[in-house]
Amino acid sequence: MAHKPVGSGSSFSISGTSAQSIIIPKKTDTLRVVSVNSDCFVAIGTNPISTNTDYYVSANTSETISIGQVKSQKVVGVITGTSTIINFPEGTDSPFNVGDSIQLTGISPIGINTNFAIVSSVDSSSGFDGYYSTRLTLNWDTSSQSTPTNSVGELREVFKVSGKSSGSSGALYVQQVQVSGVAWWD
């Protein structure tokens, strides 16, 4: 099986207490994890905390884990406030759900952008003034920002990885990958 790296990899120390990676923008559906010097339990999510019941990776081995569908969408409008409203192009649909963690990029001024916010609502109203899932609200306070001078950007789902060793300390390396050439045996 061949792996093609996608984006930058990340690593962090693991011990008997759960530790987390940095925020990672989701760009593929597969994550490769390598546990160095220690067995490791791995969890993936918005703010994951690894326990002894999570995905197990043996010391000095690697595993590929499916992390689900990639969610991203072009942004064509931003309304600032104590919550931030995001508009998508007409005729498109929001791939995001309430509770998804996201990253907003490409908007000016840059203070409107965020590495991490949570989707608090998706407007699926219909009718003459409806948004038909082309608008959502983030729990991101942009009330101190000036009116956007550029409202065209991107919204992308993000995640974190957590790891907890089964005893000794070590490191966990994570890298999004594309997988090809899966072998089938009888």
Buried (B, 14 or more C-beta within 10 A) or exposed (E): EEBEEBEEBBBBEBBEEBBBBEBBBBEBBBBBBBBBEBBBBBBBEBEBEBEEEBBEBEBEEBBBBEBEEBBBBEBBBBBBEEBBBBBBEEEEEBBBEEEBBBBBBBBBBEEBBBEBBBBBEBBBEEEEEEBBBBBBBBEBBBEEBEEBEEBBBBBBBBBBBBBBBBEEEBBBBBBBBEBEEEEEEE
